[in-house]
Amino acid sequence: MRNLSIIFITACLMLFIFSAELQASNLPRSREGTLIESASPTEVMVQAGGIGYWKKGDSKKKDIDKTLSKTAEEDARRAAVYFVLFGGSDPLLSNDKERKAFEPYQEAFFDLKNITKYIAWEGDELVSRVKKPIKKNKEYELHIQKVFKVNKQLISDYLNGINILPSRATLTEELGMPMIMVIPVVKKGENPIDVLKTNANLSHGAKAIESYLTARQYDVVVPEQQADLSALTSAQLSLKDVEEDYSYQLALSIGSDVYITYEVNITADKFNTKKASASVRAYETTTARLLGTETGYSPSANTADMVLIENAINDAIDKVLSRIMDYWKEDMSRGVQYKLIVSLSTDFDEDQAEEISFVFTDILEKVTKNKKFKENIVTKQTLDYLLWCDPASYPQTTKLYRAIKEYFEEDYTEGILRKVNINRKLVLLEVKAE
């Protein structure tokens, strides 16, 4: 009987130990992290916290400090990668659905052997080190802070591979990558293209942003190289409420999905060194809705202005791009967005203009995804809409125009629908009397 009791107790102890091992997690004890800078288009520099732990039986008492240091640095590596996935204002896993989908993978992902491949660089020195005795000095914790460079692109590629984040190929197949234009902030009445030609700092700022975008394989529109801006005049005539927003009209006329505005400043400090700051904003072209805004700073240094500007731009642009991709992923479910402006001939009286507006409401219910569209302006002479269309049904803007024209000819016989201009995002049409 005594032997049976010993066997039972031993089995319970083994089960307890086995259960404890099962419950041990690869996730970091510390979840502390702070973004220092976006070091490049693929890497971010992070200051991460790590918690080392020693309890009796882990190692010999003389090796407490060695065990604490080893486990704290391992935890800090995990925390640095954890921050890129979950922390800050722009984590890779940006919503509950993505985080939930990641849960089955997270234990294997945070295995130390796996984590190390995402650490591109690790600082030699600790930023801080605090040793804490706990439980009457029988156990110890070590809290450290250390700087790491994490390859964010590699982590993103892994999440694409397990279908948690949509891959570039998926986005491209559904919507194409967003077409982005970069233009400086200018004073009222100034032409951004003229400013780019005359201001060296702003010109270099545009090139720094465009270089960052092309390194990430975005489609970039360079406004200086757009020879045909004939649609700008038409857009200005139709958008009377935003005549002074030259940047918006330029982006809309060229056909970008998103436009980025920026401004740069260089100041001297009391140590006779210089520092650059860059404010970067991204807007949805069809609505001029702000998608993201960030300010970046360069380190203080005695170096060329152009180098300082690049450092400040890099510090800001990565966060803004995260907001752009969130917007683009949202459009996968909502549909491709277009701005439709219809000018009505003055030959139509008030009743006819009203009837045409009713006709367009019926047409847009047919061509939009889930009947999703928004009326911005409906007057006797102007109809202004935002549409969300299924990219599978209308892969090209001309197909959308063709469908609208066919429905209009079926529903209204007293007018003729003609296109004024069509590009990627803007559809300008007019209705003339028969």
TIPA-733279 format. One record per residue: x, y, z of N, C-alpha, C in turn. Coordinates in steps of 0.05 Angstrom, whole numbers, plus 5000, padded with zeros to 4 digits. Example, Ala and Ser with C-alpha at 12.3 -4.5 7.8 and 13.67 -1.06 7.14 Angstrom:
<sites>
526448865156524649105156526449345156
525749555142527349795143525850015157
</sites>
This chain:
<sites>
501749765000500050005000501750255000
503950245016505750475018507050524991
507750304977509050324950507150454930
504550374933502550494915502250794919
502450884945502251164952504551314940
506951194942509351324931509151364901
508251144888507851154859505851374851
503651384866501551584860502651874864
504151914886505252184891507252254869
508952064862510952114841509552184814
507452034808505952084783504752364783
503652444806502452714808504652934805
506952884817509153084814509953114785
510252874771511052884743508953024726
506352974733504253104718504253404722
504853484747505053764753507253904738
509653764738511953874724511353894694
510153684683509453674655507453894647
505453934665503454144660504754424661
506654454680508054714682509654774657
510854554646512354594621510554664598
508154534598506254604577505354894578
505154994603504055264607506255474602
508855394603510955584597510655704569
510955964567510456104542512956214531
513156214504515356344490514956644488
512556744494512057034492513757184512
514557424506516357574525514957634551
516557624573515457714599515058014598
516958154587516758444583515358494556
513458674556512158754531512859044525
515159134536515959414533517559464507
516859674492518259734468517760024460
519660154448519460434439520860454412
519460564392520660614366522660844368
525160784360527161004359527061134332
527260974310527161084283526660864263
525760944240525660754217528360774203
529960564207532760574198532960554168
531060424155531160384126528360294118
527860264092525160174084524359894094
526359734104525759464113526259434143
527659614156528459574184527559804202
526959734227526359944247528159904271
528960124284530560104308528760144332
528959944351527159934374528759914400
527960064420528960014447526959844462
527859604470526059414482526959344510
524959284527525559194554525658884555
527358784574527458494578527458444608
526258224616526158144645527457874648
529757874661531157614668530157514694
530257244698529157134722530956904732
531356894758532856674771531356584796
530956324798529856214822531555974830
531355904855533055684866532655434849
534855324840534755084824535355144794
535155394786535655464758538655424752
540355504770543255474766544555514794
547155474795548455524821548255814829
548355854855547956124865550056324855
552456214851554656394841554156484812
552356344798551756404770549156574767
548156684789545656834788545857054767
547957224768548157454749548357364720
549757144716550057034689547356944678
545856804695543156704686541256944682
541357134700539657374697540157524671
542757564665543457714641542657564616
543057304616542457144592539457144587
537857094608534957084604533657354599
534857574610533857844605534357924576
536657864565537257934537535557774518
535157514525533357354508530557464508
529657554531526957664534526757934519
528858094519528858344505528658304475
530058094465529858044436526957974428
525657814445522857744440521157994441
521658164461520058414465520358604441
522858614429523258794406521558704383
521458444378519858344356516858364362
516158314388513358344397512358634392
514158824396513359104392512659154363
514259044344513659084316510958964308
510358734321507858594314505458734327
505658814352503358904368503459184378
505859304380506159554395506159804378
506260034392506360294379503760364365
503860584349501560674335500960534309
502960384299502660254273503759964273
502559794289503559514290502859364264
504359154259503758994235500958864238
500358764262497758644267495958864278
494458994260493159244267490259224277
489158974276486358954286485958684300
483658654313483158414329483058154311
482058184287481857954270484657844263
486558014257489257934251490657814276
490257934299491457834323490357564330
487757524327486557264333487657054314
487957124289488956934269491856854275
493357034288496156974294496556794319
494556784336494856634361495856344358
494856184339495855914336498755894329
499956104319502756104309504656234329
503656374349505356544364507456404382
506756174393508656024409511155944393
510655824370512855744352514355984342
512856204336514156444325516156564345
515356574371517056694391519156514403
519356274392521656104399524256254393
526056254412528456414410530056364384
530156114375531656054351530356194327
527656214328526256344306526456654307
526356754331526457044335529057174326
531257034330533857144324534157214294
532757084276533057144248531757414240
530057524258528857784252530458014265
532457944281534158154293536458204275
536458444262538558504243541058614257
540658724281542958844296542158874325
544158844342543558864371545759034384
544959234400546959404413548759254433
551259344435553159204453552659284482
551759534486551359634514548459644521
547859614547545159634558544559934562
542060004557541160274562540660304593
539660094605539260094634539259814644
539859784670540059514683539259544712
537159404720536159424748535659144758
537159054780536758794792534958814816
532958634817530958644839530758374853
531358364879530758114894527758094900
526757854899523857814905523657564922
521457554937520857314954523157254973
523757454990525757425011528457345001
529257464978531957414966532357134956
530356974954530756704943530356694913
529256914902528956944874529757224865
530557254840531457514830530257574803
529857834797529157924770531258134761
531758134735533458344724531958484702
531558744704530258894684532259054668
532259024642534159154625532759304602
534159494590533259624565535559604545
534959534521537059494501535959574473
537759654455536959744429537459524408
535359484391535559284370534659404343
535659294322534659354295533159114285
530559144280528858914273528058934244
528258704230527458704201524458674199
523158894197520158904196519158764170
520658794148519758684123519658374124
521658254137521757964140519357864156
518558004177516257934193513757954176
513558174161511258214144511057994123
513257914112513257694092512257434104
513157384129512157144144509157144147
508057374155505157404160503657384133
504857474112503657434085503557134078
505756994085505956714078503956534092
503056614116501056454131498256584128
498056764109495456884101494057044124
495657164141494557334162494357624151
496457714138496357964123496157904094
494658074079494458034050497158084037
498057904020500657944007500458163986
502758263978502858463957501558353931
501958093926500857963902497757973904
496657913928493757913931492658193927
493958393940493058673937493158763908
495358683895495758763867493658633849
493058383855491058243839488258363842
487658433867484958543873484658833864
486659003872486359293868488659423853
490859273850493359403842494459553866
497059613866498159763888497260053886
497060193909496160473907498060643891
497060813874498561003860498961253878
501461323883502061533903503561763890
502762003896504162243886505262393910
507662503907508962653929509262943921
508163123937508263413931508763573956
510263783954510963943978508564123987
508564194012506664394022507664664012
505864814000506565073988504665293999
505465543995503865764003501365793985
499365923995496965963979497566093952
496565973931496966083904499465983890
501265843904503665743892503165473878
504665423856504465173842506564983853
505764753864507764563875509964483855
509264453830511264373810513364593807
512564843807514565063805516365063830
515165013854516765013878518864793878
518064553868519964333867522364403849
521964563829524064643811525964843822
525065003842526665223852527665183880
526465013896527264973924528764713927
531364723931533064483932532364293955
531864413978531164244002528564083997
526564223987523964093982524263883959
525763953940526263763918527663503928
529563543946530963313957529163153975
527363293990525363154007523562973991
522663083967520962913949522462673940
524962703933526562473923526962273945
527362363970527762173992525162013997
522862143995520361993999519861803976
520361903951519961733928521861493928
524261533937526161313940525161103960
524061193982522961014002520660853991
518960993976516560863964517360653943
519260723926520060533905521460293917
522960343939524260113953522159913963
519760013970517559843979515759753956
516559823932515159743907512359863904
512060103913509560253908509760373880
507360423868507260573843507260873849
509361013839509761293845509361463821
507761673824507361863802509062113808
510662193790512362433793510962663779
509962863794508263073782509763243761
512463283765513963453746514063323718
513763053717513962913692511262873678
509162973690506562943678506063173658
506363113633506163323612503363413608
501463223610498663293603496963333628
496563573635494963633659492363783650
491363713627488963853617486563813634
486563583649484163533666484063723690
486363843696486364023720484464253717
484364373694482464593689479664513693
478864273682476164173685475564113714
477464003728477063943756476564193772
478164393766477864653781475164773776
474164753752471564873746469364733761
469664463764467564303777467664323807
470164353818470464343847470764623858
468664783856468865063863469365103893
468564903909468864933938471764883947
473464783930476164723938478164843918
477465073907479165193886481965253896
482365313922484965403931486765163939
485664923940487264693948488664573922
490864703915492164623890493264343891
494264263914495363993917493263773912
490963823924488763633920487863613891
487563843878486663843850488763713832
491363763838493463643822493463343825
493163243850493162953854490762833840
488462963842485962863831486162853800
487263063789487463083760489362873748
491562823762493562623753492462343756
490862293777489762033780490961863801
492261983821493461823843491261733862
491861513875489961413896490461553922
492961613927493861743952495861963945
495762193958497862383954499062453981
501662483981503262544005504262834004
503762994024504863254025506963264048
508863434046511063444066512163724067
513463784089515064034091517463964109
519664094104522164044118523264304130
524564284153525764514165528464434177
530464604175533064564187533664784206
534364714231534864914252537564854264
538865064274541365044289540765034319
542564894334542164884363544565014377
544465014403546465164419549265034418
549364784407551964644405553264684378
552164874363553164924336552864684317
550864524322550164314303547364374292
546564214272543964264259542164014262
539664064260537663854262535363904243
534463694229532263724210529763604221
527463724214524863604220523263584195
521563384193519963344169517163264177
515163414168512363354173511263224147
510162984150509162834127506262764132
504562814112501762754114500862604089
499062404093498062254070494962304069
493962344044491162394040489962204020
487562134024486061984003485262183982
485962123957485662323936482762393930
481062193929478362253920476762423940
477562413965476062563986477762774000
480462763996482362934011482262874041
481262624048481162544076483962484086
484662584109487362534121487562234130
489562094119489961814127491961794149
493961964150495961944170497862184170
498862264193500762484194502862424215
505362474209507562424227509662634224
511162684245513462864244515962714251
517962724234520462584239522762784244
524762694259527062864266529662714259
531662874251534262754247535862794273
538062634276539862694298541262964294
542063094315543663344312546463274303
547363404283549963344271550963574254
553663574251554863764232555263624206
553163614190553363474165551663614144
551663524120550263654098547263664103
545963884095543063904099541463674086
542363584063540963374049540963114065
543063054079543262814096541262834119
541263074132539363114154536463084145
535863194121533163174110532362884106
534162724095533562434090533062294116
534662354137534262224163531562294175
530762554173528162634183525862514168
526062504141523962384125523662094132
525861944134525761654140524461604167
524861794186523661764212520661794212
519561934192516661984191515161804172
516361744149514861624127513961334133
515461174147514660894152512060884166
511561054186509061054201506661134183
507161324166505061414147504361194128
506361044118505860834099504160614112
504460564138502860364151499860444150
499360704153496560804151495460774123
497160824103496360794075495560504069
497160314079496560034074493959944088
493560054112491059994126488660094110
488860324098486760434081486460254056
488660164045488460004020487259734026
487859614049486659354057483659394061
482859624073480059674077478559694050
479859804030478559824004478159553990
479659353999479259083988476458983994
475459054018472758974025470559174016
471259424016469259634008469059663978
471259613963471259653934473059883926
473659903901475260123890473660373891
474960593900473460843903473961023880
471861153870472061343848470661603856
471561823844470062073846468762123819
466162153819464562193795463362473796
464062643776462962913774461462933747
458963013749457363033724456463323722
457163453700456263733694453863723676
451763863684449263873668449064133652
448264103628447964343610445964533622
446564793617444665003626442065003610
442064833589439564813572437364663587
438064513608436064363623434764553643
432064523646430664683667430964533693
429764643714430064533741428864253743
426564203731425263943732426963733718
428063803694429663613680432263543695
433463753707435863703723435363513746
432963553759432263383781431863093772
430563063749430062793738432762653731
434662813720437262693714438662603740
438462753761439662673787438362413797
435762383793434362133801435361893784
435761953758436861743740439561643750
441261833757443961763766443861603793
442061673810441761523835441161233829
439261183810438660903802440960763789
442460913772444760793758446960713779
447460883798449660833817448860593836
446360553841445560323856446260063841
446260083814446859843798449859793795
451460003793454359963787456159953812
455160033835456860033859456559773874
458559723890458659483906456859523931
454959343934452959353956451559623957
451059743933449660003930450960223947
453660203949455060393966456160633950
454860863954455861113942454961343960
456161573956455561803973455162043955
452962193960452462443946453862663960
455662803946457063033958455663293951
455063323925453663563916451563483895
449163583898447063553878445763823873
446463953851445264213844444064193816
443164423806441964423780444064373758
446564433764448664413743450864213750
450964123775453163943782452163713800
453063473793452563233810455363133817
455863093843458463013853458062773872
459362543865459062303880461662173886
461662013908463761813913462561533909
463961363894462961093889464860893899
463860663908465560433914464660203896
466460113878465759913858467359663861
466159443853467559183854469659173833
472259133841474359133821474158903801
472858683809472458463791470458533769
468558693775466558773755467559003737
469159183749470159413734473159443739
474659263725477559273729478859523717
477559653698478559903686476360123689
477360363692475460593695473660623670
474760563646473160583622470760393622
471060163635468859973636466660083654
467460223675465460343693463960563677
465460723662464160933646462260813626
463060603613461360473593458760373605
458960253629456460163642454660393649
455760613660454160843667452860953642
454360973620453261083595450960913585
451360653585449160473575446660493591
446960493618444560523635443260793631
444861003627443761273624442061283598
443161163576441761173551439061013552
439060803569436560653573434460813589
435460963609433561093628432861383621
434461513604433861803598434461863569
432461963555432661993526432762283518
432662473537432662753530435462883533
437462723538440162823540442162623530
444562723525446762553516449062573536
450062343545452162323564454862303550
456762483556459362473544461562483566
463862373560466062393579467662653574
468462783596470263013594473162913598
473462753619476062643625475762403643
477362193638477361953655480261883662
480661853688483261743696482861543718
484961473733484861253752482761293774
482461543783480561583805478361783799
478761943779476862163773475362103747
472762123748471062083724469462343721
470162503700468762753694466962703670
464362743673462462703652460662963649
459362973626457563193622455063083608
452763213614450263143601449263393585
449063353559448063563541445263503532
443863713526441063683516441163573487
439163413481438963303453438563533433
</sites>
